[in-house]
Amino acid sequence: MKSKLDELRELREKLNISVSGLENIKENEVAILVSNHSCLMDIFYVPCIIDKDIISLISSRLMYKNDTLRKNVVNKYLNGFPIEAHGGKVYSQMCLDYSAKLLKDGHILSIFPEGAYIEDDGNIYKGRTGAARILFSSISDEFKPSIIPVSIKIDGEIEELDNYFPTDNDVKINILEPIDYDEEYYNYSNTDNENEKNMCLHHVTETAMRRIASSIGKKYIDKYIELFPKNNVIYQDGETIKTEHAQNVEYVYRYKRELDSIIKNYS
């Protein structure tokens, strides 16, 4: 049986994809790769350019929604880990905490801070702070991972939502230099003021997104892409529970058990 890394190597051979800056990911380096989001194929572009197993932090709906084609393709190529953005703070924090554990366990993570994309829009938007939160919560005296911006430029017609198959588009990926976050982390660690902490997190994220925009000649828009609320939490078997009810302990622990099972597979 082929590994996911083998599948990704074969996929790359079918794509018109070029990459620069691979030297910015050092041997045995632990890092979070943060990328701009142009289309759904981005989730495959990033893992297939790096000849290592990486874990893709993606929407829980990509992983769990009862769509056979989608599930088959995602599971074929990706070491996925779900981010539940519609379940309120308890679910988002749980996903971030488990992601930090994966980072501390030595995995390279891939994430899209914009959280969504706007079709036929060439702009780069303000990123959410999940990547910076994962990064800062994982740091210790013995462990200092990198956060590395990755720009994706697609020359050709942007893929539609459910087009997972190779096209003739030219895809150029540039792995940029890691961000120096020492000052932001120092300030973050030495204040109890939540607004000041948030400013540190936002500065790291904004630095990454502005560098990405500059590297591909795109305009940076200092506002979030609107996420339309689903008002439910989706679980591993595709079942959805209204967000209000999903706050009950039984559902929170159900989600936790499911994340535990994924973490175990990546140990």
Residue pairs with C-beta under 8 A, 6 or more apart in sequence:
2 10
4 53
4 76
4 77
4 78
4 79
5 51
5 52
5 53
7 76
7 77
8 44
8 47
8 48
8 77
9 48
9 51
11 44
11 48
11 77
11 166
12 48
12 49
14 166
15 45
15 48
15 166
15 171
16 168
16 169
16 170
16 171
17 45
17 48
17 49
17 171
17 172
17 173
18 170
18 171
18 172
18 173
19 49
19 172
19 173
19 174
19 175
20 172
20 173
20 174
20 175
21 174
21 175
21 176
21 177
22 49
22 50
22 175
24 148
24 175
24 176
24 177
24 178
25 31
25 50
25 108
25 148
25 175
29 108
29 145
29 146
30 103
30 106
30 107
30 108
30 143
30 145
30 146
31 108
31 109
31 145
31 146
31 147
31 148
31 178
32 103
32 108
32 109
32 110
32 111
32 131
32 134
32 135
32 145
32 146
32 147
32 148
33 46
33 54
33 108
33 109
33 110
33 111
33 148
33 150
33 175
34 111
34 112
34 113
34 127
34 131
34 147
34 148
34 149
34 150
34 205
34 208
34 209
34 212
35 42
35 46
35 110
35 111
35 112
35 149
35 150
35 151
35 152
35 212
36 42
36 112
36 114
36 124
36 151
36 152
36 209
36 212
36 213
36 216
36 218
37 112
37 114
37 115
37 116
37 117
38 117
38 152
38 154
38 158
39 117
39 119
39 154
39 158
39 159
39 160
39 163
40 159
40 161
40 162
40 163
40 164
41 159
41 163
41 164
42 112
42 117
42 152
43 56
43 58
43 62
43 74
43 78
43 110
43 112
44 77
44 78
44 164
45 152
45 171
45 173
46 54
46 56
46 110
46 150
46 152
46 173
47 54
47 56
47 77
47 78
47 79
47 110
48 77
49 173
49 175
50 108
52 108
53 79
53 107
53 108
54 79
54 107
54 108
54 109
54 110
55 79
55 80
55 81
55 102
55 107
55 108
55 109
55 110
55 266
56 78
56 79
56 80
56 81
56 109
56 110
56 111
57 81
57 83
57 95
57 99
57 109
57 110
57 111
57 130
58 74
58 78
58 80
58 81
58 82
58 83
58 112
59 82
59 83
59 85
60 82
60 83
60 84
60 85
60 233
60 234
61 230
61 234
62 70
62 74
62 80
63 71
63 74
63 80
63 82
64 82
64 234
64 235
64 236
64 237
64 238
65 71
65 234
65 238
66 238
69 162
69 164
70 162
70 164
73 164
74 80
79 266
81 95
81 98
81 99
81 102
81 109
81 262
81 266
82 95
82 259
82 262
83 92
83 95
83 99
83 111
83 130
84 91
84 92
84 94
84 95
84 233
84 234
84 255
85 92
85 115
85 227
86 229
86 230
86 231
86 232
86 233
86 243
87 233
87 243
87 246
87 255
88 243
88 246
88 247
90 247
90 252
91 233
91 246
91 252
91 255
92 130
94 252
94 255
94 256
94 259
95 259
96 130
96 133
96 134
96 137
97 137
98 259
98 262
98 263
99 109
99 130
99 134
100 133
100 134
100 137
100 138
101 263
102 109
102 263
102 266
103 109
103 134
103 135
103 138
103 145
104 138
104 143
105 266
105 267
107 266
109 134
110 150
111 130
111 131
111 134
113 127
113 128
113 129
113 130
113 131
113 205
113 208
113 209
114 124
114 125
114 126
114 127
114 128
114 209
114 224
114 225
115 127
115 128
115 224
115 225
115 227
116 225
116 226
116 227
117 225
118 125
118 225
119 158
119 160
119 161
120 158
122 218
122 219
123 213
123 218
123 219
123 220
123 221
124 209
124 210
124 212
124 213
124 218
124 219
124 220
124 221
125 209
125 220
125 221
125 223
125 224
125 225
126 205
126 206
126 209
126 221
126 222
126 223
126 224
127 205
127 206
127 208
127 209
128 205
128 224
129 198
129 201
129 202
129 204
129 205
131 147
131 204
131 205
131 208
132 147
132 181
132 200
132 201
132 202
132 204
132 205
133 201
135 145
135 147
135 181
135 204
136 185
136 188
136 189
136 200
136 201
138 145
139 145
139 185
146 178
146 179
147 178
147 179
147 181
147 204
147 208
148 175
148 176
148 177
148 178
148 179
149 176
149 179
149 208
149 209
149 211
149 212
149 215
150 173
150 174
150 175
150 176
150 212
151 173
151 174
151 176
151 211
151 212
151 215
151 216
152 171
152 172
152 173
152 216
153 171
153 172
153 173
153 174
153 216
154 169
154 170
154 171
154 172
155 169
155 170
155 171
155 172
156 167
156 168
156 169
156 170
157 167
157 169
159 167
159 169
172 216
174 215
174 216
176 211
176 212
176 215
179 204
179 207
179 208
179 211
181 204
184 200
184 201
184 203
184 204
185 200
187 196
187 200
188 196
188 197
188 200
188 201
191 197
206 222
209 220
210 220
212 218
213 219
213 220
214 220
230 240
230 243
231 242
231 243
232 240
232 241
232 242
232 243
232 246
233 240
233 241
233 243
233 246
233 251
233 255
234 240
235 241
235 254
235 255
235 258
236 258
236 261
241 251
245 251
246 252
246 255
